[in-house]
Amino acid sequence: MTEQRFDVHDHRHALKLRKDAGDTELWENREGLDCPACEEPFDELLISEKRHNSFNPPGGRFCVVRESDRILVFTH
């Protein structure tokens, strides 16, 4: 089974990088891309390659996608 990855570079036209800390990135969805978890548009995407993460509550619904080497948190 092949892992389906969310490739930021494939969607770069619709996303704006807000913060890059090396092992974590925060992106803003500017064109209403759909979340791969719930298939509804998301507001922001946090990508982390760190093994341990701690997040402040986003203030609304969020979806999590786990890939082999990173975690993706989509806020709505």
C-alpha positions as CSV (number, residue, x, y, z in Angstrom):
1,M,0.0,0.0,0.0
2,T,1.4,3.4,-1.0
3,E,1.2,6.3,1.4
4,Q,-0.8,9.2,0.2
5,R,1.2,12.3,1.2
6,F,0.0,15.9,1.3
7,D,2.6,17.7,-0.9
8,V,2.8,21.3,0.0
9,H,4.7,22.1,-3.2
10,D,1.8,20.7,-5.3
11,H,-0.5,23.2,-3.6
12,R,2.0,26.1,-3.2
13,H,-0.1,28.3,-5.4
14,A,-2.9,28.2,-2.8
15,L,-0.8,28.3,0.4
16,K,1.2,31.0,2.1
17,L,4.0,30.1,4.5
18,R,3.5,32.0,7.8
19,K,6.3,30.4,9.9
20,D,9.1,28.0,9.3
21,A,11.1,26.8,12.3
22,G,13.0,24.0,10.5
23,D,11.1,21.0,11.9
24,T,7.7,22.8,12.0
25,E,5.9,24.9,9.4
26,L,2.7,26.9,9.5
27,W,0.8,27.5,6.3
28,E,-2.3,29.6,5.5
29,N,-4.9,28.2,3.1
30,R,-5.7,31.2,0.8
31,E,-7.8,29.4,-1.9
32,G,-10.0,27.0,0.1
33,L,-8.1,23.7,-0.4
34,D,-9.8,20.7,1.1
35,C,-8.5,18.9,4.1
36,P,-7.5,15.4,3.3
37,A,-9.1,14.1,6.5
38,C,-12.6,15.5,6.2
39,E,-12.6,16.9,2.7
40,E,-13.8,20.3,3.8
41,P,-11.8,23.5,3.3
42,F,-9.2,24.2,6.1
43,D,-7.9,27.5,7.4
44,E,-4.3,26.7,8.4
45,L,-2.0,23.7,8.2
46,L,0.7,23.0,10.8
47,I,3.3,20.4,9.7
48,S,5.7,18.9,12.2
49,E,8.5,16.5,11.8
50,K,9.2,16.4,15.6
51,R,8.5,13.2,17.4
52,H,6.9,15.0,20.4
53,N,4.5,17.9,19.9
54,S,2.4,20.2,22.1
55,F,-0.2,22.5,20.7
56,N,-2.4,25.3,22.0
57,P,-6.0,24.6,21.3
58,P,-6.9,26.1,17.9
59,G,-10.3,27.5,19.1
60,G,-12.3,25.3,16.7
61,R,-12.4,22.0,14.9
62,F,-9.1,20.4,13.7
63,C,-8.1,17.3,11.8
64,V,-4.9,15.3,12.2
65,V,-3.1,13.3,9.4
66,R,-0.2,11.1,10.4
67,E,2.4,10.3,7.8
68,S,5.4,8.1,8.3
69,D,7.8,11.0,9.1
70,R,5.5,13.9,10.1
71,I,2.1,15.0,11.5
72,L,-0.2,17.4,9.8
73,V,-2.8,19.4,11.8
74,F,-5.5,21.1,9.7
75,T,-7.5,23.8,11.5
76,H,-11.0,24.8,10.4
